[in-house]
């Protein structure tokens, strides 16, 4: 089993969902970021709880060699959409989607069926987008 699947099991055991894991370099520091989600949002106490639960696992199976800092947080209101599950979890939210063909769409994620995402746009109406044609996507918050 992979480290990510082990972390996913731990996170799900307390009623949360694993959104993503990333290795980042910021200001000469290496960060192992674990993003978690929950209906109604994620609390600081839940982030602390996940940190305490996965720390022993990371002591035995480190995500990388060398020093790093563990960061557990919510993916935020504006976040990257990298998997079909990310799109499914974001139904009803606004998204910016760039396609491999360089086309760009902006609108509300209406539904995800199979590998097809339906986006409701203001200027182009309903757009059906194949997940495989997406080069980059993210949610955004409109004030």
WOCORVEN-V445245 format. One line per field, one symbol per residue. phi: phi as a letter, one per 30 degrees, with the letter a starting at -180 (. if undefined). psi: psi as a letter, one per 40 degrees, with the letter a starting at -180 (. if undefined). burial: + if it has 9 or more other C-alpha atoms within 8 Angstrom, else -. A space follows every 10 residues. Layout:
phi: ???
psi: ???
burial: ???
This chain:
phi: .deddddedd dddcicbdca bbcbcbhicc bccccbbaei jccddddddd eddceddddd bddadjdacd bcaddjdcbd ccbddddddc ejcdbcbcce didbbblcdc abbicccccc cdccidbcbd edcdcaaadb ccd
psi: iidddddddd ddeeeiihdi iihihhfeih hhhhhiiihe ihiddddddd dddedddddd gieiiaiihh hhiieidhii heidddddee heiiihhhid eeihihahhd ihhbfhhhhh iddeahhhhh deehdiiiii hh.
burial: -----+++-+ ++---++++- +--------+ ++++++++-- -+----++-+ +-++--++-- ---------+ +++++--++- +--+-+++-+ +-+++++++- -----+++++ ++--++++++ +-----+-++ +-++-+++++ ---
